[in-house]
Amino acid sequence: MELKKILIITYYWPPAGGPGVQRWLKFAKYLPENGWTPVIYTPENPSYPLLDESLVKDIPEGLEMVKTKIWEPYQLAEKLNKSNKKFKAGQFDVGSNQSWKSRLSIWVRGNFFIPDARVFWVKPSVKFLENYLKENKIDVVVTSGPPHSLHLIGLALKKTRPDLKWIADFRDPWTEISYYKHLKLTKTSDRKHRQLESEVFRNADITLATSYTDAENFRKNGANAICITNGFDEADATPQTRVSDDHQQRKFTLSYIGVLEQLRNPENLWKALDELVKANPDFAENFSLKFAGRIDDKILNSIEHSALKNHIANLGYLSHDKAIDEMQNSDVLLMTNFPNASSKGIIPGKIFEYLATGKQIISFGPDEADVARILEDTQAGKHFSYDETEKIKAFLLEKFDLWKSGQLAASTQNIEQFSRRNLTKRLAEILDGFF
């Protein structure tokens, strides 16, 4: 039987690094097992904030790739202010860390490039894909954002081809994402963002969310929303238990893997660790704080001027494969989210790879977060708000004592629901429901 075809419109694709690329890379990997042939439409000359050549190996053999050129204004922005490089990854300075150049750049970004700076790819892509769809049989089209400008491609195609089956995949929210309020939007610009978001919700046949709360919020705003979370690939990592022979040769290691920007900085954790190191000589002698990824310079500088300065191992950005290894070589894994209540639906993609290691997780974010629900369901760790300190110290000391006695072992449960293969089966069931 001939497989149905799904056209996946995505900005992020290998060699792009980071979690944004992995969602549809993994779906594309397992969709053929479920009766669907993926076709990827992506920019020919993108400006990626991170590169990771190790992800290329996951591209299915013989996968059809369709590419067109894109123009992005980031080179101009970076000439104005070097810190504008953060914009590519949805990051920027906040509060007192903002210079006048940062404030100007943020205002330009929010008000002149709606919904984002990749918007210049929309019109040429619509023109190209209208012809492509006439010449090629495509059963379903998917747009994946951010950048949310890609949803405008799907919206335009849907308006010209009402029978087209279109799925809008929101890896992060649009107007509900935490940094939206920091974009210094005029009332006119804010209204434009919300109008476009509403059009996408109303016209997409299905809106995919990566969290339970986001799906609920999207439905309240008129979307036919379904949650399919991100996950872990069994081929990348499996739970392991620390080998007892080398236990005393290693330190009790708390690791953060990934990108950490100022809006998700767990200052109360650094305070708790600073106090533990000062007050507990045994903890101080055996503790290591490891970073593997891109850590904001101002966060790193603050930690290095505390009692933690001699306990830091900063490995810099690592390939996905090496990042998995560093997760396995840790004892507790750190995850952070934006502190405001509107972000409780954000589930950082790294939590699922953290789960696959079997290691304990310490998480920070708003109360009643979806992450807390996952950690409780899987017995994988503890979620804290940004105003707790003593409970954090108690949690870390509990894990440290278990580590000292050699009893800090893998203990997660119910994680198979988050495997990429099982998540792709669920996606395929949704796709099959169109026919």
KAHUMO-V943949 format. One record per pair of residues at least 24 apart in sequence whose C-alpha atoms are under 7 Angstrom apart, sorted by sequence separation. I is the first residue (numbers start at 1). J is the second residue. D is the distance in whole Angstrom. If there is no record, write none. Layout:
BEGIN
I J D
I J D
END
This chain:
BEGIN
39 63 7
40 64 6
41 65 6
42 66 7
43 67 5
44 68 5
45 69 6
46 70 7
140 164 7
141 165 6
142 166 6
143 167 6
144 168 6
145 169 6
146 170 7
287 311 7
288 312 6
289 313 6
290 314 6
291 315 6
292 316 5
293 317 4
344 368 7
345 369 6
347 371 6
39 64 5
40 65 5
41 66 5
42 67 5
43 68 5
44 69 5
45 70 6
140 165 5
141 166 5
142 167 5
143 168 5
144 169 5
145 170 5
146 171 7
291 316 7
292 317 6
293 318 6
341 366 5
344 369 4
345 370 5
355 380 7
39 65 6
40 66 6
41 67 6
43 69 6
44 70 7
139 165 7
140 166 6
141 167 6
142 168 6
143 169 6
144 170 6
145 171 6
146 172 7
148 174 7
292 318 6
333 359 7
339 365 5
340 366 6
344 370 6
43 70 6
122 149 7
126 153 6
130 157 7
142 169 7
144 171 7
327 354 7
332 359 6
333 360 6
334 361 6
335 362 6
336 363 6
337 364 6
338 365 6
339 366 5
122 150 7
125 153 7
331 359 6
332 360 5
333 361 5
334 362 5
335 363 5
336 364 5
337 365 5
29 58 7
118 147 7
278 307 7
328 357 6
331 360 7
332 361 6
333 362 6
334 363 6
335 364 6
336 365 6
6 36 7
8 38 7
29 59 7
119 149 5
122 152 7
126 156 7
277 307 7
327 357 7
332 362 7
4 35 7
5 36 6
6 37 6
7 38 6
8 39 6
9 40 6
10 41 6
11 42 5
29 60 6
116 147 7
118 149 6
122 153 5
126 157 7
292 323 7
380 411 7
3 35 5
4 36 5
5 37 5
6 38 5
7 39 5
8 40 5
9 41 5
10 42 5
11 43 6
16 48 6
18 50 7
274 306 7
380 412 5
3 36 5
4 37 6
5 38 6
6 39 6
7 40 6
8 41 6
9 42 6
17 50 5
115 148 6
116 149 6
274 307 6
379 412 5
3 37 6
7 41 7
16 50 6
17 51 4
25 59 7
115 149 6
252 286 6
253 287 6
254 288 6
255 289 6
256 290 6
257 291 6
258 292 6
259 293 5
260 294 6
261 295 7
262 296 7
274 308 6
378 412 5
379 413 6
16 51 4
17 52 4
251 286 5
252 287 5
253 288 5
254 289 5
255 290 5
256 291 5
257 292 5
258 293 4
259 294 5
260 295 5
261 296 5
378 413 5
15 51 5
16 52 6
168 204 6
251 287 6
252 288 6
253 289 6
254 290 6
255 291 6
256 292 6
257 293 6
258 294 6
259 295 6
260 296 6
378 414 5
15 52 5
167 204 6
251 288 6
253 290 7
262 299 7
378 415 6
15 53 5
166 204 5
167 205 6
168 206 6
169 207 6
170 208 6
171 209 6
14 53 7
49 88 6
166 205 5
167 206 5
168 207 5
169 208 5
170 209 5
171 210 6
15 55 7
48 88 7
49 89 6
165 205 6
166 206 7
167 207 6
168 208 6
169 209 6
170 210 7
14 55 6
15 56 6
14 56 6
73 117 7
72 117 6
155 200 6
72 118 6
339 386 7
155 203 7
71 120 6
151 200 7
71 121 7
70 121 5
359 410 6
358 410 4
358 411 6
358 412 6
355 415 7
257 323 7
352 418 7
266 336 7
264 336 6
110 183 5
264 337 5
110 184 7
111 185 6
264 338 5
110 185 6
111 186 7
255 330 6
263 338 6
107 183 6
254 330 6
106 183 6
107 184 5
253 330 5
254 331 6
255 332 6
256 333 6
106 184 7
107 185 7
111 189 6
115 193 6
253 331 5
254 332 5
255 333 5
256 334 5
114 193 7
252 331 6
253 332 6
254 333 6
255 334 6
256 335 7
254 334 7
237 324 7
266 364 7
239 356 5
240 357 6
272 389 6
231 349 7
238 356 6
239 357 4
240 358 7
268 386 6
230 349 6
237 356 6
238 357 6
239 358 5
268 387 7
232 352 5
237 357 7
266 386 7
268 388 7
269 389 7
272 392 7
231 352 5
232 353 5
268 389 6
272 393 6
232 356 7
7 138 7
214 345 5
6 138 6
213 345 4
5 138 5
6 139 6
7 140 6
8 141 6
9 142 6
10 143 6
212 345 6
5 139 5
6 140 5
7 141 5
8 142 5
9 143 5
10 144 5
211 345 6
4 139 6
5 140 7
6 141 6
7 142 6
8 143 6
9 144 6
211 346 6
211 347 6
252 400 7
252 403 7
213 370 7
212 370 7
211 370 7
178 338 7
244 406 7
178 343 6
176 342 7
177 343 7
242 409 7
241 409 6
93 262 7
241 410 6
91 261 7
240 410 7
239 410 7
234 419 7
232 418 6
233 419 6
231 418 5
232 419 5
233 420 5
231 419 5
232 420 6
231 420 5
228 423 7
23 230 6
54 319 6
55 320 7
54 320 6
52 319 5
54 321 7
52 320 7
19 349 6
30 421 6
34 425 6
31 424 6
26 420 7
30 424 6
34 428 6
27 424 6
END
